[in-house]
Amino acid sequence: MNQLSALRAQLQTLVTIPQEKSAMFFKTETGSYAEHDTFIGVSVPALRTLAKEFQHLTRQELQELLASPINEERLLALFILVDQYQKGNTQQKDALYQFYLRNIQQVNNWNLVDSSAHLIIGEHLDNTDKKLLITLAQSKNLWERRIAIVATWYFIRRNELEWTFKIAKILLNDTHDLIHKAVGWMLREAGKRNETMLIQFLDKYAAVMPRTMLRYAIEKFSEEQRKDYLMRKKI
């Protein structure tokens, strides 16, 4: 039995979540953002454990997993890819970053984006040209836009907040709820590091921010502050 066959056999033994529950949670019904996706019902902790066992998969094997219609297989591939990236040398990291970009169309659900964008795209663009984030933020592809903002989480953790606010500004008029949530989330994280910068941003843009984005961004504020900013929101 080859590596992928062994992995998939083990994956089937780890199914514990009813498929309909995953389908409802990730909105796979026709017309919804994840209608393309299939879930078999494996938990994230189980996937992380399995990723450690198969951490040495080749890029060709990872490519096959990323091409799978099964979300858990793509997520597993990304867990392994992140692990390989974090342990790699400079040359290996560059190759894995390029591999991620070549397969970016397969990073096509919020759990896939949120588990990998900051740990590969974010880290790789640290201390270098970050214009790719602007390109991704202006993409017609929902997931590329989410990758752009979530990638800045890596910078936030290093107290480098400029790019979070820059990408958030680009995405202010985005129409998708998943972008509103991601931008608000990253603004909130940035605010934990520098509340003054977040307040300056909100004072300028709160009135035009989508309500979900605003609610996420101000979640850690006092009740009085939250009410103040929500009252500024234009109907």
LOVOSE-337739 format. One record per residue (C-alpha): residue in one letter; y, z, x. Coordinates in nm, 4 decimals. Example, Ala and Ser with C-alpha at 12.3 -4.5 7.8 and 13.67 -1.06 7.14 Angstrom:
(A (-0.4500 0.7800 1.2300))
(S (-0.1060 0.7140 1.3670))
//
This chain:
(M (0.0000 0.0000 0.0000))
(N (0.3388 -0.1008 0.1460))
(Q (0.6435 0.1249 0.1518))
(L (0.8036 -0.0073 -0.1657))
(S (0.4808 0.0035 -0.3622))
(A (0.4248 0.3619 -0.2522))
(L (0.7831 0.4526 -0.3408))
(R (0.7603 0.2988 -0.6861))
(A (0.4274 0.4665 -0.7532))
(Q (0.5793 0.8044 -0.6670))
(L (0.8863 0.7268 -0.8751))
(Q (0.6729 0.6860 -1.1850))
(T (0.5207 1.0314 -1.1323))
(L (0.8702 1.1846 -1.1330))
(V (0.9713 1.0683 -1.4804))
(T (1.0841 1.3732 -1.6795))
(I (1.3865 1.2604 -1.8831))
(P (1.3371 1.0761 -2.2145))
(Q (1.4602 0.7179 -2.1758))
(E (1.6652 0.7374 -2.4927))
(K (1.8573 1.0354 -2.3523))
(S (1.9562 0.8421 -2.0388))
(A (2.0388 0.5365 -2.2473))
(M (2.2719 0.7422 -2.4653))
(F (2.4326 0.9257 -2.1722))
(F (2.5040 0.6041 -1.9822))
(K (2.5890 0.3953 -2.2897))
(T (2.3365 0.1150 -2.2512))
(E (2.3741 -0.0148 -2.6073))
(T (2.4812 -0.3774 -2.6558))
(G (2.8486 -0.4250 -2.5785))
(S (2.8787 -0.1041 -2.3763))
(Y (2.9530 -0.0769 -2.0044))
(A (2.5868 -0.0184 -1.9074))
(E (2.4126 -0.2622 -2.1397))
(H (2.2705 -0.4320 -1.8288))
(D (2.1030 -0.1138 -1.7078))
(T (1.7532 0.0267 -1.7486))
(F (1.6570 0.3920 -1.6964))
(I (1.3061 0.5302 -1.6555))
(G (1.4084 0.8986 -1.6634))
(V (1.4050 1.0449 -1.3102))
(S (1.6452 1.3274 -1.2263))
(V (1.8976 1.3074 -0.9422))
(P (1.7451 1.6028 -0.7493))
(A (1.4053 1.4315 -0.7607))
(L (1.5596 1.1082 -0.6354))
(R (1.7296 1.2881 -0.3475))
(T (1.4005 1.4452 -0.2439))
(L (1.2265 1.1079 -0.2589))
(A (1.5082 0.9496 -0.0566))
(K (1.4371 1.1908 0.2301))
(E (1.0717 1.0865 0.2314))
(F (1.1623 0.7163 0.2448))
(Q (1.4746 0.7423 0.4595))
(H (1.3503 0.4796 0.7056))
(L (1.3243 0.1871 0.4651))
(T (1.4367 -0.1405 0.6163))
(R (1.7451 -0.3221 0.4942))
(Q (1.5205 -0.5849 0.3400))
(E (1.3423 -0.3141 0.1407))
(L (1.6744 -0.1585 0.0414))
(Q (1.7923 -0.5022 -0.0668))
(E (1.4933 -0.5303 -0.2992))
(L (1.5630 -0.1894 -0.4504))
(L (1.9298 -0.2743 -0.5019))
(A (1.8255 -0.5903 -0.6855))
(S (1.6180 -0.3872 -0.9312))
(P (1.7219 -0.3683 -1.2977))
(I (1.6176 -0.0012 -1.2875))
(N (1.9136 0.2267 -1.2233))
(E (1.7090 0.4944 -1.0474))
(E (1.5806 0.2414 -0.7941))
(R (1.9338 0.1274 -0.7128))
(L (2.0529 0.4885 -0.6902))
(L (1.7620 0.5743 -0.4627))
(A (1.8521 0.2810 -0.2373))
(L (2.2103 0.4062 -0.2167))
(F (2.1006 0.7614 -0.1315))
(I (1.8943 0.6179 0.1545))
(L (2.1764 0.3872 0.2611))
(V (2.4242 0.6769 0.2743))
(D (2.1784 0.8836 0.4770))
(Q (2.1239 0.5992 0.7236))
(Y (2.4985 0.5437 0.7482))
(Q (2.5727 0.9092 0.8201))
(K (2.3082 0.9233 1.0920))
(G (2.3905 0.5841 1.2464))
(N (2.5860 0.4968 1.5575))
(T (2.9034 0.2866 1.5413))
(Q (2.7180 -0.0450 1.5441))
(Q (2.4667 0.0673 1.2818))
(K (2.7424 0.2028 1.0584))
(D (2.9281 -0.1256 1.0724))
(A (2.6118 -0.3174 0.9793))
(L (2.5395 -0.0823 0.6876))
(Y (2.9000 -0.1048 0.5662))
(Q (2.8771 -0.4853 0.5661))
(F (2.5414 -0.4602 0.3870))
(Y (2.7032 -0.2433 0.1186))
(L (2.9822 -0.4971 0.0698))
(R (2.7324 -0.7843 0.0417))
(N (2.5514 -0.5892 -0.2306))
(I (2.8573 -0.4451 -0.4035))
(Q (2.7720 -0.6253 -0.7281))
(Q (2.4631 -0.4048 -0.7518))
(V (2.6733 -0.0873 -0.7362))
(N (2.7324 -0.1338 -1.1046))
(N (2.7307 0.1969 -1.2853))
(W (2.9439 0.5071 -1.2435))
(N (2.6633 0.7184 -1.0978))
(L (2.6023 0.4534 -0.8304))
(V (2.9704 0.4286 -0.7423))
(D (3.0286 0.8027 -0.7350))
(S (2.7278 0.8640 -0.5080))
(S (2.8257 0.6139 -0.2423))
(A (3.1805 0.4736 -0.2438))
(H (3.3517 0.7571 -0.0567))
(L (3.0578 0.8116 0.1781))
(I (3.0412 0.4507 0.2978))
(I (3.3555 0.2580 0.2011))
(G (3.5832 0.5610 0.2333))
(E (3.4469 0.6824 0.5645))
(H (3.4340 0.3341 0.7155))
(L (3.7965 0.2621 0.6296))
(D (3.9190 0.5928 0.7689))
(N (4.1592 0.5381 1.0608))
(T (4.1636 0.1631 1.0030))
(D (4.3095 -0.1034 0.7709))
(K (4.2547 0.0009 0.4098))
(K (4.3806 -0.3151 0.2380))
(L (4.0312 -0.3739 0.1011))
(L (4.0980 -0.0883 -0.1416))
(I (4.3939 -0.2764 -0.2879))
(T (4.1788 -0.5873 -0.3298))
(L (3.9089 -0.3838 -0.5045))
(A (4.1633 -0.2036 -0.7229))
(Q (4.2970 -0.5394 -0.8413))
(S (3.9499 -0.6802 -0.9105))
(K (3.8461 -0.7954 -1.2566))
(N (3.5202 -0.6098 -1.1975))
(L (3.5198 -0.2597 -1.3478))
(W (3.2931 -0.1132 -1.0810))
(E (3.4950 -0.2521 -0.7902))
(R (3.8046 -0.0890 -0.9370))
(R (3.6189 0.2411 -0.9653))
(I (3.4931 0.2031 -0.6067))
(A (3.8541 0.1634 -0.4921))
(I (3.9697 0.4976 -0.6314))
(V (3.6508 0.6973 -0.5641))
(A (3.6488 0.5764 -0.2017))
(T (3.9689 0.7744 -0.1497))
(W (3.7751 1.0951 -0.2091))
(Y (3.6765 1.0762 0.1577))
(F (4.0440 1.0780 0.2589))
(I (4.1217 1.3615 0.0178))
(R (3.8610 1.5777 0.1883))
(R (4.0516 1.5170 0.5124))
(N (4.3846 1.6045 0.3499))
(E (4.4952 1.2405 0.3644))
(L (4.6300 1.1811 0.0145))
(E (4.8574 0.8775 0.0392))
(W (4.5920 0.6244 -0.0565))
(T (4.4745 0.8160 -0.3601))
(F (4.8234 0.8001 -0.5086))
(K (4.8648 0.4367 -0.4009))
(I (4.5446 0.3234 -0.5735))
(A (4.6163 0.5452 -0.8746))
(K (4.9496 0.3680 -0.9197))
(I (4.7762 0.0278 -0.9165))
(L (4.5316 0.1480 -1.1823))
(L (4.7853 0.3137 -1.4127))
(N (4.7648 0.0319 -1.6672))
(D (4.3889 -0.0142 -1.6516))
(T (4.2338 -0.0384 -1.9970))
(H (3.8884 0.1076 -1.9266))
(D (3.8042 0.4705 -1.9977))
(L (3.5816 0.4932 -1.6889))
(I (3.8795 0.4068 -1.4699))
(H (4.1018 0.6557 -1.6526))
(K (3.8459 0.9293 -1.5833))
(A (3.7964 0.8355 -1.2179))
(V (4.1680 0.8131 -1.1421))
(G (4.2399 1.1425 -1.3181))
(W (3.9524 1.3044 -1.1312))
(M (4.0813 1.1863 -0.7900))
(L (4.4370 1.2899 -0.8751))
(R (4.3058 1.6350 -0.9652))
(E (4.1170 1.6534 -0.6345))
(A (4.4297 1.5471 -0.4457))
(G (4.6269 1.8112 -0.6328))
(K (4.3907 2.0804 -0.5086))
(R (4.5003 1.9864 -0.1573))
(N (4.8689 1.9334 -0.2296))
(E (4.9930 2.0293 -0.5739))
(T (5.3488 1.9259 -0.4876))
(M (5.2434 1.5641 -0.4308))
(L (5.0514 1.5596 -0.7581))
(I (5.3476 1.7029 -0.9485))
(Q (5.5783 1.4418 -0.7979))
(F (5.3396 1.1688 -0.9093))
(L (5.3039 1.3133 -1.2579))
(D (5.6786 1.3629 -1.2988))
(K (5.7180 0.9919 -1.2361))
(Y (5.4213 0.8508 -1.4273))
(A (5.2889 1.1061 -1.6801))
(A (5.4708 0.9401 -1.9688))
(V (5.2902 0.6088 -1.9120))
(M (4.9493 0.7316 -1.7925))
(P (4.6510 0.6863 -2.0248))
(R (4.5921 1.0198 -2.1971))
(T (4.2406 1.0650 -2.0541))
(M (4.3691 1.0020 -1.7017))
(L (4.6477 1.2536 -1.7544))
(R (4.4157 1.5179 -1.9025))
(Y (4.1780 1.4908 -1.6073))
(A (4.4653 1.5079 -1.3569))
(I (4.6181 1.8249 -1.5027))
(E (4.2935 2.0077 -1.5731))
(K (4.3614 2.2793 -1.3121))
(F (4.7199 2.3414 -1.4216))
(S (4.8283 2.6365 -1.6334))
(E (4.8207 2.5939 -2.0096))
(E (5.1997 2.5802 -2.0141))
(Q (5.2093 2.3041 -1.7511))
(R (4.9400 2.1044 -1.9334))
(K (5.1314 2.1225 -2.2612))
(D (5.4498 2.0126 -2.0855))
(Y (5.2920 1.7031 -1.9340))
(L (5.1042 1.6099 -2.2512))
(M (5.4288 1.6272 -2.4472))
(R (5.5806 1.3743 -2.2059))
(K (5.3052 1.1248 -2.2856))
(K (5.4393 0.8349 -2.4897))
(I (5.2390 0.7526 -2.8002))
//
